[in-house]
Amino acid sequence: MKEFYWNIETIEYYSIHPKEIKNFVKYECDLENGESEEDLIKDLTKQSKQYYNNLINNDTLKYRKI
């Protein structure tokens, strides 16, 4: 699966609002060569879940650059 760069605010928001990811990708993201909406949805879902799990485990500092 392709991995995309998402800003931390996007990951934080969708870690709490995962049901909104599909609409966000559909209406707010611009696809580049070889990308599909499904690729972006899967990756943002994955990264948001990882962020949420790290938040639960109190390990969010690895996402923040100090």
C-alpha positions as CSV (number, residue, x, y, z in Angstrom):
1,M,0.0,0.0,0.0
2,K,1.2,3.5,-0.8
3,E,2.0,5.8,2.1
4,F,1.2,9.5,1.9
5,Y,2.2,12.5,4.0
6,W,-0.6,14.0,6.0
7,N,-0.2,17.0,8.3
8,I,-0.5,16.2,12.0
9,E,-3.7,18.2,12.4
10,T,-5.4,16.1,9.7
11,I,-4.3,12.9,11.4
12,E,-5.4,14.1,14.8
13,Y,-8.8,15.2,13.5
14,Y,-9.5,12.0,11.7
15,S,-8.3,9.8,14.5
16,I,-11.4,11.1,16.3
17,H,-13.7,11.4,13.3
18,P,-12.9,8.3,11.1
19,K,-16.3,8.2,9.5
20,E,-15.6,11.5,7.8
21,I,-12.4,10.3,6.0
22,K,-14.2,9.2,2.8
23,N,-15.8,12.6,2.3
24,F,-12.6,14.5,3.1
25,V,-10.7,12.6,0.5
26,K,-13.5,12.8,-2.1
27,Y,-14.0,16.6,-1.7
28,E,-10.8,18.0,-0.4
29,C,-7.9,16.0,-1.8
30,D,-6.4,16.3,-5.3
31,L,-5.2,13.1,-6.8
32,E,-1.8,13.0,-8.5
33,N,-0.4,10.5,-11.0
34,G,-1.3,6.9,-10.2
35,E,-3.2,7.7,-7.0
36,S,-6.8,6.7,-6.3
37,E,-9.3,7.9,-3.7
38,E,-9.2,4.4,-2.2
39,D,-5.4,4.6,-1.8
40,L,-5.7,7.9,0.2
41,I,-8.7,6.6,2.2
42,K,-6.8,3.5,3.2
43,D,-3.7,5.4,4.2
44,L,-5.3,8.1,6.1
45,T,-7.5,5.5,7.9
46,K,-4.3,3.5,8.8
47,Q,-2.3,6.5,10.0
48,S,-5.2,7.9,12.0
49,K,-5.8,4.5,13.7
50,Q,-2.0,4.3,14.5
51,Y,-2.2,7.9,15.9
52,Y,-5.2,7.0,18.0
53,N,-3.6,3.8,19.4
54,N,-0.5,5.8,20.3
55,L,-2.6,8.4,21.9
56,I,-4.3,5.7,24.0
57,N,-0.9,4.4,24.9
58,N,0.4,7.9,25.6
59,D,3.0,7.7,22.9
60,T,2.1,10.7,20.7
61,L,5.4,12.5,21.0
62,K,6.8,10.4,18.1
63,Y,4.4,12.3,15.8
64,R,5.4,15.7,17.0
65,K,8.7,17.3,16.0
66,I,10.2,19.0,19.0
